[in-house]
Every structure is written in C-alpha cells, then in structure tokens.
Amino acid sequence: MTGSVPVAADLVQRAAGVIAARHRGDLAGAETLLVSFDTDQARTLGFYLLADLALGLVCAQIGQSLDELVRELTLLVATTPLPPPG
C-alpha cells in the first residue's frame, strides 16, 4: 500500500498542474502535463483523487456535508449555459 501513495500523489499533482496551467492561460503546459499520464486510467484516477480532495476541503471549510455540496454543484452545472462552439 505504501508504494501506491507516491504514485497517487504524483497523479494528483499532475492533475492539479493541468488545471493551474489552464487557469493561467498556459495551454501548451496544460497539454504537456495532460499527455504525461501513462494511461487513461492513470489520468482518470488523478483527476478523481483531486476532485475528491478538493470537495473534502470545501466541505471542511464551509461546514456542509458532501451530499449537500454535490447537490448544489449539480444544480449549478445544470443551470450553467454551455460555452459557444470553439
């Protein structure tokens, strides 16, 4: 089990790096990080773990349950218009 922790941490850090690079407008850097995942499964796991961690942090900060937060996010996503096609 201890061998998987550094791997998981690396996946989460790369997933966070993709989001941070996109946020600052570094699309090439985001793409480089995105293709650095060895497999689709590794990429999915990295973003899943990042989302789980982020949602947990938000819940801890605002004192809301995960179910309540997910319900709010679901409503927000459902009412957010799609961006125009590229």
Secondary structure as a PSIPRED ss2 file (coil, helix, strand):
# PSIPRED VFORMAT (PSIPRED V4.0)

   1 M C   1.000  0.000  0.000
   2 T C   1.000  0.000  0.000
   3 G C   1.000  0.000  0.000
   4 S H   0.000  1.000  0.000
   5 V H   0.000  1.000  0.000
   6 P H   0.000  1.000  0.000
   7 V H   0.000  1.000  0.000
   8 A H   0.000  1.000  0.000
   9 A H   0.000  1.000  0.000
  10 D H   0.000  1.000  0.000
  11 L H   0.000  1.000  0.000
  12 V H   0.000  1.000  0.000
  13 Q H   0.000  1.000  0.000
  14 R H   0.000  1.000  0.000
  15 A H   0.000  1.000  0.000
  16 A H   0.000  1.000  0.000
  17 G H   0.000  1.000  0.000
  18 V H   0.000  1.000  0.000
  19 I H   0.000  1.000  0.000
  20 A H   0.000  1.000  0.000
  21 A H   0.000  1.000  0.000
  22 R H   0.000  1.000  0.000
  23 H H   0.000  1.000  0.000
  24 R C   1.000  0.000  0.000
  25 G C   1.000  0.000  0.000
  26 D C   1.000  0.000  0.000
  27 L H   0.000  1.000  0.000
  28 A H   0.000  1.000  0.000
  29 G H   0.000  1.000  0.000
  30 A H   0.000  1.000  0.000
  31 E H   0.000  1.000  0.000
  32 T H   0.000  1.000  0.000
  33 L H   0.000  1.000  0.000
  34 L H   0.000  1.000  0.000
  35 V H   0.000  1.000  0.000
  36 S C   1.000  0.000  0.000
  37 F C   1.000  0.000  0.000
  38 D C   1.000  0.000  0.000
  39 T C   1.000  0.000  0.000
  40 D H   0.000  1.000  0.000
  41 Q H   0.000  1.000  0.000
  42 A H   0.000  1.000  0.000
  43 R H   0.000  1.000  0.000
  44 T H   0.000  1.000  0.000
  45 L H   0.000  1.000  0.000
  46 G H   0.000  1.000  0.000
  47 F H   0.000  1.000  0.000
  48 Y H   0.000  1.000  0.000
  49 L H   0.000  1.000  0.000
  50 L H   0.000  1.000  0.000
  51 A H   0.000  1.000  0.000
  52 D H   0.000  1.000  0.000
  53 L H   0.000  1.000  0.000
  54 A H   0.000  1.000  0.000
  55 L H   0.000  1.000  0.000
  56 G H   0.000  1.000  0.000
  57 L H   0.000  1.000  0.000
  58 V H   0.000  1.000  0.000
  59 C H   0.000  1.000  0.000
  60 A H   0.000  1.000  0.000
  61 Q H   0.000  1.000  0.000
  62 I H   0.000  1.000  0.000
  63 G C   1.000  0.000  0.000
  64 Q C   1.000  0.000  0.000
  65 S C   1.000  0.000  0.000
  66 L H   0.000  1.000  0.000
  67 D H   0.000  1.000  0.000
  68 E H   0.000  1.000  0.000
  69 L H   0.000  1.000  0.000
  70 V H   0.000  1.000  0.000
  71 R H   0.000  1.000  0.000
  72 E H   0.000  1.000  0.000
  73 L H   0.000  1.000  0.000
  74 T H   0.000  1.000  0.000
  75 L H   0.000  1.000  0.000
  76 L H   0.000  1.000  0.000
  77 V H   0.000  1.000  0.000
  78 A H   0.000  1.000  0.000
  79 T H   0.000  1.000  0.000
  80 T C   1.000  0.000  0.000
  81 P C   1.000  0.000  0.000
  82 L C   1.000  0.000  0.000
  83 P C   1.000  0.000  0.000
  84 P C   1.000  0.000  0.000
  85 P C   1.000  0.000  0.000
  86 G C   1.000  0.000  0.000
